[in-house]
């Protein structure tokens, strides 16, 4: 079966930066619903469209087609006493960017000092060109329920509490969904 609209695609991958420094080894396959459901980066869908099991490719995706350019305006320093304790690097908070009427941003704590905390609203991979080594390992027709919900169910996909699958399995986080 060829990869097309409303197929479920399983891909082994390795993610590196443009200098081939490994970011993630893809220990679990990425499984997504193909066809513009925003379950993976559009450039990955574009590369895999019409391909079969066994297809391999290495693609480089520039920041504007991945997680955007790094925006220094999304970095802010807050008084430590404005945030809950204990505060640790890596914690995340939802907030508004300075002067923005847009949707809330997820800010990640990147530094903690005695009385100040640095919060960064950029995606951790923002500003980076990304290199994906891709290998298609399975393609199947999506179920009507998966199409209606806009994402894969079951192993490495999303679960609605109907089974034992964890909703955040490793290997799924490259779907284009907000960080939480």
N, CA, C and O of each residue as an XYZ file, in Angstrom:
720
protein
N       0.841     -1.171      0.000
C       0.000      0.000      0.000
C       0.891      1.241      0.000
O       1.869      1.318      0.744
N       0.545      2.189     -0.828
C       1.287      3.444     -0.895
C       0.774      4.427      0.165
O      -0.394      4.407      0.552
N       1.679      5.273      0.610
C       1.308      6.316      1.565
C       0.456      7.346      0.840
O       0.857      7.895     -0.187
N      -0.728      7.598      1.390
C      -1.666      8.547      0.791
C      -2.565      9.097      1.899
O      -2.446      8.722      3.066
N      -3.466      9.995      1.502
C      -4.438     10.551      2.444
C      -5.111      9.419      3.215
O      -5.514      8.416      2.626
N      -5.231      9.582      4.539
C      -5.917      8.644      5.422
C      -5.261      7.271      5.521
O      -5.940      6.255      5.668
N      -3.927      7.255      5.440
C      -3.196      6.040      5.765
C      -2.431      6.287      7.061
O      -2.062      7.419      7.374
N      -2.201      5.212      7.806
C      -1.396      5.275      9.016
C      -0.002      4.811      8.634
O       0.184      3.718      8.099
N       0.971      5.663      8.919
C       2.346      5.417      8.501
C       3.213      5.209      9.741
O       3.160      5.985     10.695
N       4.017      4.135      9.703
C       5.009      3.881     10.754
C       6.384      4.078     10.146
O       6.713      3.496      9.112
N       7.192      4.919     10.810
C       8.491      5.301     10.269
C       9.542      5.180     11.361
O       9.392      5.746     12.444
N      10.609      4.439     11.071
C      11.789      4.506     11.929
C      12.522      5.778     11.543
O      12.583      6.136     10.366
N      13.076      6.458     12.534
C      13.744      7.719     12.231
C      14.903      7.953     13.187
O      14.967      7.400     14.285
N      15.806      8.788     12.725
C      16.842      9.375     13.569
C      16.788     10.864     13.276
O      16.680     11.284     12.124
N      16.864     11.645     14.329
C      16.819     13.093     14.199
C      18.161     13.669     14.605
O      18.667     13.397     15.694
N      18.733     14.471     13.712
C      20.009     15.135     13.965
C      19.868     16.602     13.609
O      18.905     17.010     12.959
N      20.844     17.391     14.043
C      20.874     18.773     13.586
C      21.593     18.798     12.235
O      21.999     17.751     11.730
N      21.749     19.972     11.656
C      22.347     20.094     10.322
C      23.810     19.659     10.286
O      24.349     19.382      9.214
N      24.456     19.598     11.456
C      25.854     19.147     11.520
C      25.951     17.658     11.856
O      27.030     17.157     12.170
N      24.823     16.958     11.788
C      24.745     15.528     12.067
C      24.977     15.163     13.528
O      25.358     14.031     13.826
N      24.754     16.103     14.442
C      24.796     15.788     15.865
C      23.453     15.173     16.228
O      22.408     15.796     16.040
N      23.480     13.944     16.751
C      22.259     13.222     17.056
C      21.450     13.936     18.136
O      21.977     14.283     19.193
N      20.160     14.150     17.856
C      19.233     14.738     18.824
C      18.387     13.633     19.439
O      18.180     13.601     20.652
N      17.899     12.727     18.597
C      17.097     11.606     19.082
C      17.300     10.417     18.161
O      17.335     10.552     16.938
N      17.435      9.236     18.782
C      17.703      8.034     17.992
C      16.445      7.316     17.535
O      16.542      6.290     16.863
N      15.272      7.820     17.878
C      14.029      7.197     17.410
C      13.899      5.760     17.866
O      13.627      4.875     17.055
N      14.088      5.513     19.152
C      14.016      4.156     19.685
C      12.670      3.498     19.381
O      12.597      2.285     19.187
N      11.620      4.292     19.342
C      10.288      3.812     18.953
C       9.930      4.444     17.614
O      10.302      5.591     17.364
N       9.224      3.734     16.756
C       8.847      4.347     15.480
C       7.881      5.510     15.687
O       7.135      5.547     16.666
N       7.905      6.444     14.764
C       6.921      7.511     14.719
C       5.748      6.963     13.908
O       5.933      6.462     12.799
N       4.555      7.060     14.459
C       3.357      6.561     13.796
C       2.393      7.733     13.677
O       2.059      8.366     14.679
N       1.942      8.026     12.461
C       1.077      9.191     12.286
C       0.019      8.938     11.217
O       0.161      8.052     10.375
N      -1.044      9.739     11.273
C      -2.106      9.709     10.275
C      -1.724     10.684      9.177
O      -1.605     11.886      9.411
N      -1.532     10.151      7.972
C      -1.046     10.934      6.835
C      -2.194     11.693      6.172
O      -3.303     11.177      6.034
N      -1.906     12.912      5.772
C      -2.881     13.651      4.982
C      -3.273     15.002      5.526
O      -4.424     15.410      5.378
N      -2.341     15.717      6.156
C      -2.627     17.069      6.592
C      -3.303     17.184      7.938
O      -3.939     18.198      8.222
N      -3.181     16.166      8.777
C      -3.784     16.201     10.105
C      -2.874     16.837     11.157
O      -3.217     16.872     12.339
N      -1.728     17.334     10.730
C      -0.745     17.975     11.606
C      -0.223     17.025     12.672
O       0.029     17.430     13.807
N      -0.062     15.755     12.301
C       0.494     14.756     13.213
C       2.003     14.617     13.073
O       2.643     13.956     13.890
N       2.567     15.227     12.057
C       4.008     15.285     11.875
C       4.295     16.544     11.074
O       3.371     17.249     10.670
N       5.562     16.828     10.843
C       5.909     18.027     10.085
C       5.448     17.881      8.632
O       5.593     16.810      8.043
N       4.897     18.946      8.054
C       4.422     18.881      6.664
C       5.489     18.431      5.671
O       5.167     17.738      4.706
N       6.740     18.804      5.882
C       7.807     18.398      4.953
C       8.057     16.891      5.013
O       8.462     16.294      4.015
N       7.823     16.272      6.166
C       7.948     14.814      6.258
C       6.822     14.172      5.461
O       7.059     13.236      4.698
N       5.595     14.666      5.631
C       4.472     14.138      4.845
C       4.731     14.297      3.354
O       4.494     13.379      2.569
N       5.221     15.470      2.976
C       5.506     15.736      1.556
C       6.528     14.733      1.010
O       6.368     14.228     -0.101
N       7.568     14.449      1.783
C       8.611     13.507      1.355
C       8.073     12.086      1.215
O       8.461     11.358      0.300
N       7.179     11.692      2.122
C       6.721     10.301      2.148
C       5.482     10.038      1.288
O       5.155      8.880      1.028
N       4.796     11.075      0.848
C       3.577     10.897      0.066
C       3.844     10.049     -1.182
O       4.745     10.346     -1.966
N       3.053      9.001     -1.351
C       3.168      8.133     -2.516
C       4.217      7.039     -2.399
O       4.396      6.252     -3.328
N       4.917      6.979     -1.263
C       5.977      5.979     -1.087
C       5.414      4.707     -0.476
O       4.288      4.687      0.021
N       6.225      3.629     -0.519
C       5.853      2.302     -0.017
C       6.718      1.915      1.174
O       7.704      2.581      1.489
N       6.325      0.814      1.836
C       7.156      0.214      2.878
C       8.533     -0.069      2.275
O       8.642     -0.536      1.142
N       9.575      0.219      3.046
C      10.945      0.005      2.576
C      11.603      1.274      2.073
O      12.824      1.318      1.923
N      10.815      2.311      1.808
C      11.381      3.572      1.328
C      12.237      4.199      2.424
O      11.820      4.275      3.579
N      13.427      4.643      2.057
C      14.310      5.337      2.991
C      14.738      6.661      2.376
O      14.851      6.794      1.158
N      14.970      7.620      3.235
C      15.369      8.941      2.770
C      15.983      9.713      3.916
O      15.687      9.451      5.082
N      16.834     10.659      3.587
C      17.332     11.637      4.546
C      16.898     12.996      4.035
O      17.199     13.373      2.903
N      16.186     13.728      4.880
C      15.748     15.060      4.475
C      16.191     16.075      5.521
O      16.271     15.775      6.713
N      16.475     17.273      5.048
C      16.793     18.370      5.950
C      15.628     19.344      5.901
O      15.160     19.715      4.824
N      15.171     19.748      7.058
C      14.045     20.660      7.161
C      14.544     21.928      7.841
O      15.066     21.887      8.955
N      14.377     23.046      7.160
C      14.835     24.333      7.674
C      13.900     24.809      8.792
O      12.750     24.376      8.857
N      14.381     25.692      9.670
C      13.582     26.128     10.813
C      12.175     26.607     10.466
O      11.222     26.289     11.176
N      12.039     27.360      9.390
C      10.712     27.894      9.044
C       9.712     26.798      8.690
O       8.504     27.024      8.744
N      10.203     25.612      8.327
C       9.329     24.480      8.012
C       9.289     23.458      9.149
O       8.662     22.406      9.022
N       9.957     23.772     10.255
C       9.974     22.859     11.402
C       9.330     23.572     12.592
O       8.105     23.640     12.686
N      10.144     24.099     13.491
C       9.626     24.710     14.712
C       9.852     26.211     14.754
O       9.793     26.825     15.819
N      10.113     26.804     13.589
C      10.248     28.251     13.490
C      11.615     28.754     13.887
O      12.450     28.020     14.416
N      11.816     30.030     13.615
C      13.055     30.686     14.007
C      13.022     30.955     15.508
O      11.952     31.082     16.104
N      14.199     31.039     16.107
C      14.291     31.356     17.518
C      13.913     32.822     17.706
O      14.466     33.697     17.039
N      12.982     33.090     18.604
C      12.488     34.439     18.843
C      12.943     34.902     20.222
O      12.410     34.445     21.233
N      13.930     35.810     20.276
C      14.406     36.275     21.578
C      13.325     37.000     22.384
O      13.448     37.120     23.602
N      12.275     37.481     21.728
C      11.178     38.143     22.441
C      10.352     37.165     23.265
O       9.542     37.581     24.093
N      10.553     35.854     23.042
C       9.832     34.846     23.819
C      10.606     34.400     25.065
O      10.209     33.460     25.753
N      11.711     35.088     25.341
C      12.487     34.795     26.545
C      12.222     35.927     27.533
O      12.340     37.105     27.196
N      11.860     35.548     28.762
C      11.627     36.589     29.763
C      12.183     36.154     31.107
O      12.315     34.966     31.404
N      12.503     37.158     31.906
C      13.020     36.930     33.244
C      11.928     37.361     34.219
O      11.419     38.479     34.151
N      11.585     36.458     35.116
C      10.536     36.731     36.101
C      11.123     36.678     37.506
O      12.130     36.012     37.749
N      10.496     37.369     38.399
C      10.858     37.274     39.809
C      10.523     35.864     40.282
O       9.438     35.352     40.004
N      11.433     35.252     40.978
C      11.234     33.877     41.435
C      10.003     33.751     42.322
O       9.318     32.729     42.277
N       9.708     34.760     43.121
C       8.578     34.689     44.045
C       7.218     34.739     43.332
O       6.185     34.554     43.977
N       7.200     34.985     42.013
C       5.957     34.964     41.242
C       5.596     33.556     40.769
O       4.512     33.334     40.231
N       6.515     32.604     40.974
C       6.320     31.236     40.478
C       6.252     30.264     41.655
O       6.797     30.535     42.725
N       5.580     29.135     41.449
C       5.448     28.167     42.550
C       6.782     27.528     42.914
O       7.679     27.404     42.080
N       6.889     27.135     44.152
C       8.090     26.426     44.630
C       7.717     24.965     44.851
O       6.560     24.696     45.171
N       8.607     24.030     44.702
C       9.970     24.249     44.246
C       9.998     24.469     42.734
O       9.218     23.857     42.004
N      10.871     25.319     42.272
C      11.002     25.627     40.843
C      12.272     24.961     40.336
O      13.319     25.037     40.980
N      12.180     24.303     39.172
C      13.327     23.578     38.617
C      13.416     23.832     37.120
O      12.412     24.083     36.454
N      14.644     23.762     36.604
C      14.870     23.841     35.162
C      14.085     22.720     34.496
O      14.119     21.576     34.947
N      13.385     23.050     33.430
C      12.596     22.071     32.690
C      11.110     22.161     32.978
O      10.299     21.665     32.195
N      10.735     22.788     34.094
C       9.313     22.957     34.386
C       8.695     23.856     33.318
O       9.384     24.685     32.723
N       7.399     23.691     33.077
C       6.716     24.474     32.057
C       5.492     25.164     32.630
O       4.801     24.639     33.502
N       5.245     26.376     32.101
C       4.102     27.185     32.510
C       3.464     27.792     31.274
O       4.148     28.101     30.298
N       2.163     27.959     31.318
C       1.465     28.622     30.225
C       1.383     30.109     30.546
O       1.126     30.487     31.689
N       1.600     30.948     29.543
C       1.530     32.393     29.745
C       1.402     33.104     28.414
O       1.329     32.478     27.357
N       1.377     34.407     28.488
C       1.264     35.230     27.283
C       2.623     35.851     26.987
O       3.346     36.254     27.898
N       2.963     35.922     25.701
C       4.185     36.595     25.291
C       3.965     38.098     25.448
O       2.836     38.581     25.356
N       5.048     38.826     25.684
C       4.960     40.274     25.846
C       4.299     40.912     24.635
O       4.698     40.651     23.500
N       3.294     41.744     24.868
C       2.638     42.492     23.797
C       1.874     41.642     22.815
O       1.617     42.080     21.694
N       1.503     40.431     23.205
C       0.832     39.521     22.285
C      -0.631     39.345     22.676
O      -0.962     39.159     23.847
N      -1.495     39.409     21.671
C      -2.909     39.111     21.881
C      -3.225     37.708     21.377
O      -4.379     37.279     21.384
N      -2.193     37.005     20.944
C      -2.381     35.678     20.365
C      -2.636     34.651     21.462
O      -2.863     34.998     22.621
N      -2.596     33.396     21.074
C      -2.835     32.310     22.015
C      -1.712     32.226     23.049
O      -0.598     32.691     22.806
N      -2.011     31.635     24.196
C      -0.973     31.479     25.232
C       0.205     30.658     24.713
O       0.080     29.868     23.777
N       1.337     30.870     25.346
C       2.588     30.201     24.994
C       2.995     29.333     26.174
O       2.757     29.688     27.328
N       3.612     28.191     25.875
C       4.187     27.354     26.925
C       5.625     27.815     27.134
O       6.446     27.765     26.218
N       5.918     28.262     28.345
C       7.255     28.713     28.699
C       7.955     27.626     29.495
O       7.368     27.032     30.400
N       9.222     27.364     29.152
C      10.042     26.385     29.855
C      11.070     27.112     30.705
O      11.718     28.049     30.238
N      11.218     26.685     31.939
C      12.233     27.250     32.823
C      13.596     26.786     32.314
O      13.860     25.586     32.242
N      14.472     27.750     31.958
C      15.793     27.393     31.446
C      16.914     27.726     32.436
O      18.006     27.164     32.348
N      16.645     28.644     33.385
C      17.628     28.977     34.404
C      16.900     29.393     35.668
O      15.841     30.017     35.613
N      17.476     29.042     36.798
C      16.939     29.462     38.088
C      18.093     30.077     38.873
O      19.123     29.440     39.095
N      17.899     31.336     39.293
C      18.894     32.011     40.134
C      18.258     32.246     41.500
O      17.131     31.817     41.749
N      18.974     32.919     42.370
C      18.461     33.159     43.714
C      17.089     33.811     43.707
O      16.179     33.352     44.398
N      16.931     34.888     42.926
C      15.669     35.617     42.955
C      15.031     35.792     41.573
O      13.996     36.448     41.454
N      15.630     35.216     40.531
C      15.118     35.361     39.166
C      15.009     33.993     38.499
O      15.739     33.058     38.828
N      14.068     33.905     37.543
C      13.870     32.682     36.757
C      13.787     33.089     35.293
O      13.075     34.033     34.948
N      14.518     32.376     34.425
C      14.467     32.625     32.988
C      13.471     31.650     32.372
O      13.573     30.437     32.552
N      12.506     32.207     31.643
C      11.476     31.419     30.969
C      11.629     31.602     29.464
O      11.780     32.725     28.983
N      11.591     30.495     28.722
C      11.756     30.535     27.270
C      10.520     29.942     26.608
O      10.190     28.776     26.827
N       9.840     30.743     25.801
C       8.636     30.304     25.098
C       8.904     29.708     23.729
O       7.961     29.355     23.022
N      10.160     29.588     23.338
C      10.505     28.955     22.068
C      10.444     27.446     22.205
O      10.725     26.907     23.275
N      10.078     26.761     21.133
C      10.187     25.308     21.103
C      11.666     24.961     21.271
O      12.517     25.691     20.763
N      12.000     23.867     21.968
C      13.413     23.518     22.158
C      14.198     23.358     20.850
O      15.421     23.504     20.850
N      13.526     23.064     19.754
C      14.223     22.901     18.474
C      14.057     24.119     17.558
O      14.423     24.062     16.384
N      13.515     25.207     18.080
C      13.352     26.432     17.282
C      14.711     26.931     16.824
O      15.693     26.864     17.564
N      14.756     27.427     15.611
C      15.980     27.983     15.062
C      16.946     26.961     14.510
O      18.017     27.322     14.022
N      16.588     25.690     14.579
C      17.491     24.643     14.117
C      17.019     24.036     12.804
O      15.831     23.771     12.619
N      17.961     23.822     11.900
C      17.685     22.983     10.733
C      17.783     21.543     11.225
O      18.734     21.181     11.919
N      16.810     20.735     10.868
C      16.738     19.363     11.359
C      16.940     18.374     10.223
O      16.433     18.566      9.118
N      17.676     17.324     10.505
C      17.919     16.267      9.523
C      17.264     14.986     10.028
O      17.586     14.487     11.107
N      16.339     14.467      9.226
C      15.640     13.230      9.565
C      16.101     12.116      8.646
O      16.037     12.254      7.424
N      16.567     11.007      9.220
C      16.781      9.764      8.476
C      15.496      8.976      8.660
O      15.139      8.615      9.781
N      14.801      8.708      7.561
C      13.487      8.079      7.610
C      13.508      6.724      6.914
O      14.171      6.549      5.891
N      12.775      5.770      7.480
C      12.625      4.458      6.859
C      11.196      3.985      7.130
O      10.823      3.740      8.277
N      10.406      3.860      6.069
C       9.007      3.457      6.201
C       8.954      1.962      6.504
O       9.467      1.140      5.745
N       8.313      1.621      7.650
C       8.245      0.209      8.040
C       6.841     -0.367      7.941
O       6.677     -1.587      7.934
N       5.814      0.496      7.863
C       4.451     -0.023      7.741
C       3.534      1.073      7.221
O       3.707      2.249      7.539
N       2.560      0.671      6.416
C       1.507      1.564      5.925
C       0.217      0.760      5.951
O       0.166     -0.368      5.460
N      -0.826      1.351      6.529
C      -2.121      0.683      6.546
C      -3.207      1.733      6.373
O      -2.972      2.925      6.569
N      -4.384      1.283      6.008
C      -5.526      2.188      5.918
C      -5.926      2.612      7.324
O      -5.922      1.795      8.245
N      -6.267      3.876      7.492
C      -6.748      4.370      8.784
C      -8.165      3.879      9.014
O      -8.916      3.673      8.060
N      -8.532      3.691     10.268
C      -9.898      3.310     10.599
C     -10.787      4.557     10.500
O     -10.290      5.681     10.573
N     -12.082      4.362     10.337
C     -12.988      5.524     10.323
C     -12.876      6.361     11.603
O     -12.970      7.588     11.551
N     -12.677      5.703     12.747
C     -12.536      6.432     14.007
C     -11.268      7.289     14.012
O     -11.296      8.431     14.470
N     -10.154      6.746     13.503
C      -8.907      7.518     13.434
C      -9.080      8.736     12.537
O      -8.610      9.826     12.865
N      -9.749      8.556     11.414
C      -9.984      9.675     10.494
C     -10.860     10.726     11.171
O     -10.574     11.920     11.083
N     -11.914     10.294     11.840
C     -12.821     11.227     12.519
C     -12.095     12.002     13.623
O     -12.350     13.189     13.827
N     -11.191     11.323     14.331
C     -10.480     11.964     15.432
C      -9.235     12.714     14.958
O      -8.706     13.555     15.686
N      -8.764     12.419     13.749
C      -7.613     13.117     13.193
C      -6.268     12.655     13.702
O      -5.281     13.380     13.582
N      -6.207     11.447     14.276
C      -4.938     10.904     14.753
C      -5.025      9.379     14.882
O      -6.108      8.794     14.877
N      -3.855      8.764     14.997
C      -3.745      7.313     15.104
C      -4.142      6.868     16.505
O      -3.855      7.551     17.488
N      -4.799      5.727     16.586
C      -5.111      5.087     17.874
C      -4.234      3.862     18.020
O      -3.721      3.338     17.032
N      -4.060      3.404     19.253
C      -3.297      2.181     19.484
C      -1.826      2.446     19.671
O      -1.422      3.542     20.062
N      -1.029      1.437     19.389
C       0.409      1.499     19.645
C       1.036      2.730     19.009
O       0.893      2.963     17.809
N       1.724      3.507     19.815
C       2.448      4.720     19.424
C       1.523      5.833     18.957
O       2.000      6.871     18.498
N       0.238      5.649     19.059
C      -0.718      6.691     18.696
C      -1.401      7.207     19.939
O      -0.884      7.065     21.047
N      -2.544      7.797     19.761
C      -3.312      8.375     20.865
C      -4.320      7.347     21.346
O      -4.862      6.574     20.556
N      -4.563      7.343     22.632
C      -5.541      6.415     23.190
C      -6.596      7.219     23.930
O      -6.277      8.219     24.573
N      -7.829      6.799     23.846
C      -8.925      7.489     24.513
C      -9.365      6.738     25.761
O     -10.537      6.777     26.136
N      -8.419      6.053     26.406
C      -8.745      5.344     27.631
C      -9.398      4.002     27.399
O      -9.993      3.436     28.316
N      -9.298      3.479     26.181
C      -9.920      2.196     25.863
C      -8.943      1.041     25.979
O      -9.291     -0.104     25.688
N      -7.706      1.340     26.409
C      -6.717      0.262     26.483
C      -5.587      0.652     27.398
O      -5.724      1.539     28.240
N      -4.457     -0.027     27.222
C      -3.326      0.172     28.108
C      -2.290      1.137     27.540
O      -1.292      1.412     28.207
N      -2.491      1.652     26.351
C      -1.473      2.466     25.698
C      -1.342      3.802     26.406
O      -2.336      4.472     26.686
N      -0.096      4.183     26.693
C       0.178      5.475     27.317
C       0.049      6.559     26.273
O       0.557      6.415     25.161
N      -0.624      7.646     26.615
C      -0.901      8.731     25.677
C       0.334      9.531     25.302
O       0.222     10.433     24.473
N       1.461      9.266     25.842
C       2.617     10.068     25.506
C       3.829      9.215     25.242
O       4.921      9.542     25.708
N       3.677      8.152     24.523
C       4.806      7.252     24.306
C       5.940      7.955     23.600
O       5.732      8.819     22.748
N       7.135      7.569     23.971
C       8.316      8.096     23.332
C       8.230      7.820     21.836
O       7.755      6.766     21.414
N       8.690      8.772     21.048
C       8.648      8.608     19.601
C       7.462      9.310     18.974
O       7.406      9.445     17.751
N       6.509      9.762     19.782
C       5.343     10.439     19.234
C       5.443     11.946     19.312
O       4.605     12.640     18.736
N       6.424     12.471     19.994
C       6.413     13.892     20.280
C       6.807     14.775     19.113
O       6.872     15.993     19.282
N       7.072     14.230     17.949
C       7.360     15.083     16.802
C       6.104     15.413     16.017
O       6.164     16.117     15.009
N       4.957     14.902     16.479
C       3.713     15.332     15.885
C       3.591     16.821     16.196
O       4.007     17.257     17.269
N       3.046     17.586     15.306
C       2.938     19.028     15.509
C       1.789     19.328     16.448
O       0.682     19.645     16.014
N       2.056     19.226     17.718
C       1.075     19.549     18.739
C       1.744     20.453     19.750
O       2.963     20.414     19.915
N       0.955     21.265     20.424
C       1.556     22.176     21.410
C       2.281     21.405     22.499
O       1.839     20.334     22.915
N       3.384     21.949     22.952
C       4.096     21.378     24.096
C       3.233     21.545     25.314
O       2.581     22.576     25.482
N       3.219     20.547     26.166
C       2.465     20.661     27.423
C       3.292     20.121     28.540
O       2.852     20.119     29.690
